[in-house]
Amino acid sequence: MSAPRNPVVVIPARMASTRLPNKPLADIHGEPMIVHVWRRAVEAEIGPVIVACAEPEIASAVEKAGGIAVLTDPDLPSGSDRVHQALASFDPHKKHDAVVNVQGDLPTIDAADIRAVFNPLSDPAVDIATLAAVIRREEERNNPNVVKAVAAFGSLRVARALYFTRATAPYGDGPLYHHIGLYTYRRAALDRFVSLPPAELETREKLEQLRALENGMVIAVALVDGVPLGVDTAEDLERAREILAARA
């Protein structure tokens, strides 16, 4: 396998959010949040950007801003399945050989971080790439909601993922790494991943990426400088508004 030559970015989005209803359409300075995420992905200049929309309201907002929207089955079980279905519709002949999966609730994501999750696929041994940042807040070390990427970086910025866990790991002195849920898949790797049944450790930890590791797929983790703000609550949304206002 060689480095991907024709990647595409897909942003899965759906309205079902218990803590922040209609989250993709939440207003941030006059535009829906999903449009801000789309703009950040376009700024990364990796390839065409499409939004995989579970509902037509999201598609309308994206298309109004000038983006490409693809409707997906709202009953799909995960964002990965939504990305896979949208890509099959957008590119049935598989001209795009890699896909960057950007979460739809990251309106302040830096374009450089989106590029960072694509770069590890220059290694032909890598099937999937993702991101992590050093945990700097003590309370996050033991928080099961902060997923840890277990990898031996040493002095490098990219390392192979050995495991992902909600536990505090690895044991002993040294940094812990906060996993950031952006992914790049080789097209064939995504096809294989969604065809696999849920795996034992995936079900136990409730971490989808463990399905890939349990089935022998190679995941590379790239280090970035910080964790992007994920918008899950009204307080997160207000913080995102403040961050984007400061950038304007």
Buried (B, 14 or more C-beta within 10 A) or exposed (E): EEBBEEBBBBBBBBBEBEEBEBBBBBEBEEBBBBBBBBBBBBBBEBBBBBBBBBBEBBBBBBEEBEBBBBBBEEEBEEBBBBBBBBBBEBBEEEEBBBBBBBBBBBBBBBBEBBBBBBBBBEBEEBBBBBBBBBBEEEEBEEBEEBBBBBBEBEEEEBBBBBBBBBEBBBEEEEEBBBBBBBBBBBBEBBBBBBEEEEBEBBEEBEBBBBBBBBBEBBBBBBBBEEBBBBBBEEEBBEBBBEBBEEEE
